[in-house]
Amino acid sequence: MLNVCLFEPEIPQNTGNIARTCAATGTRLHLVHPLGFSISEKAVRHAGLDYWKDVEIFEYTDVDDFLKKHEENKHLYFFSTKAQKCYSDIQYGLPDEDIYLIFGKESKGIEEDILFAHKDHTVRIPMIGETRSLNLSNSVAIAVYEVLRQQGFPSFKRAGNLRKYSWEDAI
């Protein structure tokens, strides 16, 4: 099962957008306190639209709480602009394995002690020039869809429906 973990997220709109991505992909969301907002705030619910109720959410008191509960998992992947490995070079695992994509807070990312302790599972999304970072919700979407692409998009709807036409009519 795919999981997204946010260490101390600060911006409610990012968390709401991430919740929507989680709902659309069947991904569980793990929120590590302290949060920079209340998850009942209107801004989070608005950004997550009506999907918030469709997300399985887990909460942790702090980063140590999360790490202690998941220290035995071999599929913890820490996303950071400071990492050396590219996110697309990693083989994340199979759909039946618990895979955790972990992201730090918007202002500081993940603490370097944690990154160094997990250096073989720390990855980056490449950017050109002196770009500091991507938006957190964009980074999560990139990572989630890379894992799902590698897994062949299990149980995903393969085509959308047109309103006026039928795809079969195009043949």
Secondary structure, DSSP 8 states (H G I E B T S, - for coil): -EEEEEES---HHHHHHHHHHHHHHT-EEEEESS-SS-TTSHHHHHHTGGGGGGS-EEEESSHHHHHHHHTT-S-EEEE-TT-SEEGGG-----TTS-EEEEE-BTTTBS-HHHHHHTGGGEEE----TT-----HHHHHHHHHHHHHHHTT-TT-------SS--GGGG-
